[in-house]
Amino acid sequence: MEKYILKFSEIGINDINKVGGKNASLGEMYNNLSPHGIRVSNGFAITTTAYKDFIEYNHLSFTLNELMQLLDKKDFINLTEIGEKARKLLLDAKFPLDLQTEISDAYSCLCEDKDLAVAVRSSATAEDLVNASFAGQHDSFLNIKGTMPLIYAVKCCFASLYTDRAIKYRFDKGFDHDKIFLSVGIQQMVRSDLACSGIGFTLEPESGFLDVIHIAGTWGLGETIVQGIVTPDEFLVFKRSIKNNKKAILQKNLGAKNKMLIYNDNSSGTNSTVLKITPRKWCNKFVLDDSEIEKLARWALIIEEHYNKPMDFEWAKDGLNGELYIIQARPETVHSLLKPLSITTYKLEKKGVAFVQGEAVGNRIICGAARILVSPKDASKLQSGEILVTNFTSPDWDPILKKVAGIITNKGGRTSHASIVAREMGTPAIVGTGNATEIIKDGDLITLSCAEGKTGYVYKGKLKYLQTTVPLNKIKLPQKPKVQLIVSEPEKAFDLSFYPNDGIGLLRLEFIISHKVKIHPMAQIHPEKVLDADQSLAIAALTQNYSSKPNYLIEKLSQGVATIAAAFYPKEVIVRMSDFKSNEYSQLLGGSFFEPHEENPMLGFRGASRYYHEKYREGFRLECEAMKIVRDEMGLTNVKLMIPFCRTPEEGKKVIALMEEYGLKQRNNGLEIYVMAELPSNILLAQEFAEIFDGFSIGSNDLTQLTLGIDRDSELIADLFDEQNPASKQFILQMINTAVKMGKKIGLCGQAPSDSADFTKFLVMAGIDSISFNADALINGIKNINTSTLSLKFKRGASIH
């Protein structure tokens, strides 16, 4: 006779038929990964044999089969009725005495004859597979104490094989209802109600980028993340840095975490948890410190390498002993099945009024009617193709989510239930908006845009947008020049890494400062000089989790750059040090107290001259410290640095010397320092600049502005601005010729090569080493390069025709 009970020590990954996917994985980790230091709570599994005998003992097989035959398989209008009847059959059934006895004995052995709390989790035979996760379809019960409450919880798990969502999921995936069996895992509780818990992926869940580990966490039990009740903290860790014992955290994003699920010690039944308001001081604090984040990431790497496939996992921290535990791991089921065969981009032709925003899931744009629903019971109000707007979703919503065009929720983060389902179905979603159900009116015609980075926007009305799909196998990168990207937003880096490219030719540091740091660098060094109370409070709020205000800037800046560098590693990533003008710097928090008023900021206190000036020298030191962390502590030596608006060779020498003083010694650890060629002086004195710097990047916008004497911010003479003006082209050609003669790398960043095949041909024939494009211009830019007449024998230095 097959056993009713198997201890975790007796279970392996090949026992899915006996104990289901979840328990098989727990047994596999308990036996094989514990020796590597991964903590997995001990437990035992009630086998599928026990479930089958329970069904047979109560003669339920025929009745359940008949019920499933009555299911409306077209519109599922009787799904709720059928599911309710099926569950009642199981809940009303009797438990065989021998099964009760074996469960009681195993529980006593696990808890050493004490009524200790255990977790009771469903584990189906078709669960946690690569092609069907069944995540959240079956029930689990936490903090169960005592033999009889445990027996009842097991029966409830058996009944959850017939939840509405599980029935519908089996139908969608093509599984026969009578061929799926349930096991139940009984596991010692991890007291995460006194600490924190969460989930993770061994890839980036939005793009499927494989070289990072994504971890989400909240206070209390992790169910609040999956259900989308809270916006969790989120952390990204670079695998290569972890493997090389380098500083590895790429991102730390603080979530609201305003509610927490804890155990209800006054309850003896299956309703053993209660939702409460999180203490304010906890909301503003990360749930894990850096060492804990990196420990979980190391464990995730071990798990992924053991299973030899991308995984998602659940973790918990015990508030009594302070230790971390892995409580579940299963194959990742969205990106592991997909191979990016094409690039599809979406772009609004013209932006309208954005009146709601949140975290974007996916990269699509869709238009449709908004349908506000309070609960899954309102499903009849939703028409196919409408955009669901609700507070948050749980697995009970799954049958409804199959027919929506888009999802908008007030609560939840990028790992909430709504996000997971949206990714699995390829449906665009905006989560964690805070107030979408209040702002959006039922029936409103809206446009949902997830194509603008990490933040998703809801616009009023139906907006026109462009959708472009290009097969990857149709795109051929040229050998020369190198085709690079212009990137500013870390959130887009992982998606863009899949584009055909030779790295990043221009990463603008000021975007990260304005969008991530938000505070003027000098205001973080001298906060006492910020005399505006509101700005001081805002600065204090942003920096509250950091040992000092400068450390806040250093971490935000280093992590922003590191995220992009990791996404494209080992390809080169050229980072331009900050190039704000004084009027732009003054817009940052505290900025007005440190910036001069200039009549023409475009030609004023910017670029290299700012770095060594007493008004900004200390701020530049923080920029350098951040870049030193990226290169030396994180190991991202593919990062090269570039100095903008360097007016004279003497300025270049000053900046190089200052960077060395701040720990960035040229050519140390392979550090290359470039200069932007964007002033006529850079061209005319190119040979002198080449003796100082390792390479050049032509900034065609500023070069054209200064060559033609045009303020490119002036609308009155905007029509005169032309990068292809013969004077500008003469300077560009002269710059390329000198760089080639001096053996220095030379590239160009600008819009013209993607707009004009003739201009691209001019650059290619001149012998330029690289051309950098914005993402939306990349494909056209590659086309222009490839269609240029590369076979023409063009002598460097030839005159322009």
KAFENFEN-V536535 format. One record per backbone hydrogen bond with DSSP energy under -0.5 kcal/mol. NH is the residue of the N-H (numbers start at 1). CO is the residue of the C=O. Records with the same first field share a line. If there is no record, write none. Layout:
NH->CO ; CO
//
This chain:
6->45
8->43
10->7
11->8
15->12
16->13
18->15
19->15
20->16
21->124
23->19
24->20
25->21
26->22
27->23
28->24
29->25
30->26
31->27
32->28
33->29
34->29
36->33
37->34
38->33
40->38
44->186
45->6
46->184
47->4 ; 45
48->18
51->47
52->48
53->49
54->50
55->51
56->52
57->53
58->54
59->56
60->55
64->60
65->61
66->62
67->63
68->64
69->65
70->66 ; 67
71->68
73->71
76->72
79->76
82->78
83->79
84->80
85->81
86->82
87->83
88->84
89->85
90->86
91->87
92->88
93->89 ; 90
96->94
100->96
101->97
102->98
103->99
104->100
105->101
106->102
107->103
108->104
109->105
110->106
111->107
112->109
113->108
114->111
116->114
118->144
119->187
120->141
121->119 ; 185
122->139
123->183
125->181
127->124
128->133
129->132
132->129
137->134
138->134
141->120
144->118
150->146
151->147
152->148
153->149
154->150
155->151
156->152
157->153
158->154
159->155
160->156
161->158
162->159
163->160
167->163
168->164
169->165
170->166
171->167
172->168
173->169
174->170 ; 171
175->170
179->176
180->177
183->123
184->46
185->121
186->44
187->119 ; 185
188->42
189->117
191->189
192->190
194->191
195->192
196->317
197->218
198->315
199->216
200->313
201->214
202->311
204->209
205->203
208->204
212->209
213->237
214->201
215->213 ; 235
216->199
217->233
218->197
220->192 ; 195
221->261
224->221
225->222
226->222
227->223
228->225
229->224
230->224
232->230
233->217
234->253
235->215
236->251
237->213
238->248
239->211 ; 237
242->238
243->239
244->240
245->242
246->241
247->633
250->236 ; 248
251->236
253->234
254->252
257->231
260->276
261->219
262->260 ; 274
264->272
265->263
267->264
272->270
274->262
276->260
278->258
282->279
283->279
284->280
285->282
293->289
294->290
295->291
296->292
297->293
298->294
299->295
300->296
301->297
302->298
303->299
304->300
305->301
306->302
307->303
308->304
309->304
312->330
313->200
314->328
315->198
316->325
317->196
318->323
319->191 ; 317
322->318
325->316
326->39
327->314 ; 325
328->314
330->312
331->128
332->310
337->334
338->335
341->339
343->470
344->342
345->343 ; 468
347->466
349->464
350->464
354->352
355->353 ; 458
356->458
358->456
359->431
360->454
361->429
366->448
368->446
370->444
371->387
372->370
373->371 ; 389
378->375
379->376
381->378
382->379
385->403
386->383
387->369
388->386 ; 406
389->371
390->408
397->394
398->395
400->397
401->397
402->398
403->400
404->401
405->386
406->386
407->428
408->388
409->430
410->390 ; 391
411->391
416->413
417->226
420->416
421->417
422->418
423->419
424->420
425->421
426->422
427->422
428->405
429->361
430->407
431->359
432->411
433->409
434->410
435->433
438->435
439->435
440->436
443->370
444->441
446->368 ; 444
447->459
448->366
449->447 ; 457
450->364 ; 448
456->358
457->449
458->356
459->447 ; 457
460->353
461->445
463->461
466->347
468->345
470->343
472->341
473->341
474->471
475->472
476->474
477->475
482->769
484->482 ; 771
485->503
486->773
487->485 ; 506
490->488
492->489
493->490
496->492
497->493
498->495
499->496
502->483
504->572
505->485 ; 503
506->485
507->574
508->487 ; 506
509->507 ; 576
511->508
512->508
513->509
514->510
515->511
516->512
517->512
518->513
520->589
523->520
524->520 ; 521
525->521
526->522
529->526
530->527
531->529
533->531
536->532
537->533
538->534
539->535
540->536
541->537
542->538
543->539
544->541
546->543
552->548
553->549
554->550
555->551
556->552
557->553
558->554
559->555
560->556
561->557
562->558
563->559
564->560
565->561
566->562
567->563
568->564
569->565 ; 566
571->568
573->638
574->504
575->573 ; 640
576->507 ; 574
577->575 ; 642
584->581
585->581
586->582
587->584
588->585
589->518
591->588
592->586
593->590
594->591
595->591
598->596
601->598
603->600
604->601
606->604
608->644
609->606 ; 645
610->607
611->607
612->608
613->610
616->613
617->613
619->616
620->616
621->617
622->618
623->619
624->620
625->621
626->622
627->623
628->624
629->625
630->626
631->627
632->628
633->628 ; 629
634->629
636->630
637->635
639->636
640->573
641->672
642->575
643->674
644->642
647->645
652->648
653->649
654->650
655->651
656->652
657->653
658->654
659->655
660->656
661->657
662->658
663->660
664->659
665->663
667->671
668->665
670->667
671->668
674->641 ; 672
675->695
676->643
677->697
678->676
682->679
683->679
684->680
685->681
686->683
689->685
690->686
691->687
692->689
693->689
694->673
695->673
696->745
697->675
698->747
699->677 ; 697
700->698 ; 749
703->699
704->700
705->701
706->702
707->703
708->704
709->705
710->705
712->710
714->711
715->713
718->715
720->717
721->718
725->722
729->725
730->726
731->727
732->728
733->729
734->730
735->731
736->732
737->733
738->734
739->735
740->736
741->737
742->738
743->739 ; 740
744->739
745->694
747->696
748->770
749->698
750->772
754->751
755->751
756->752
757->755
760->756
761->757
762->758
763->759
764->760
765->761
766->762
767->763 ; 764
768->763
769->746
770->746
771->482
772->748
773->484
775->486
777->774
778->774 ; 775
781->777
782->778
783->779
784->780
785->781
786->782
787->783
788->784 ; 785
790->788
792->789
794->792
795->793
798->795
//
